[in-house]
């Protein structure tokens, strides 16, 4: 499937509602607990998505459109959520994520991206040269990756309870 901005926004628009529907009303036993730099729970992931909405996708798209390869992206702190989310509830995080995503999709729409603009290049501090198209495609896959991560963290809560069925549950083999 080739990247199309309209198709990309279909996924980006759905993520906040998908996560809210999945997580709202769950007890903290499901959504918090075991986590760390290598293993995030649902609370951590939503905090990470919020940080991305604030500092990654749209800010980097704006850098590409305004400066191209003349300005390197600010490095992204993949672990900022551990500090930024302190004192907040998951419900507050889900609400904040939905609000920020709506604002960012509006900003994306206002950019009126053409194929020429999508081919513009920027400089990632670790990866080097990237295109706006690649950045936006990564935003979509990033959402899907973290949705999988949340579902996996939920499934693992019952890993020790499924008995012999564990060999049939591929989600329990994921990290």
C-alpha positions, 0 to 999 in steps of 0.5 A: 500500500502506497502512502496517502495522507488521507489513508494515514489520517484514517488511522491517526484519527481512530487511535484516541477513540480506540485507546479510550474504548479499550482502556476507560473503566479498567482498574489500575491493575490492568493499566499500571504496574510492572513497567520500565524502560523496556516494558511499558504498561498502558499508562506509560504508552498513553503518556508516551503518545502524548509526548509525541503529539507535543514534540515529535510529529507535527513539530518535525513536519513544520521543521521540514516544511520551513527549513528542510535539510538546514535544521536537524530535528530536536532529539525526541525523549522516548522516556519523558512520559515517566516524569510528565505523567506523574500525578495524572490519571489514565482518564486525564491522559486519554483526554489530553491525547484525544485533544492534542491529536485533534489539534495535530490532525487539524494542523496537518490538514492546514499544511495542504500537503502535496506530493512535492511537499511530502518528498521534502527532506529533513534531518533526524539526529540519529537516522539522518535524512528522512522525508516528510512522507516517511515521517508521517508514515512512521506516525501511523505505524508508531500508533499501531505499534503502541496499540499492539504494545498496550494490548500485549501488556494487558494480555500478559496480566493473565499469562500465568493463568491460562495454563496449557493454552499458553502455547496457542496464544501468540500474544503472550510470546510478544515482548 
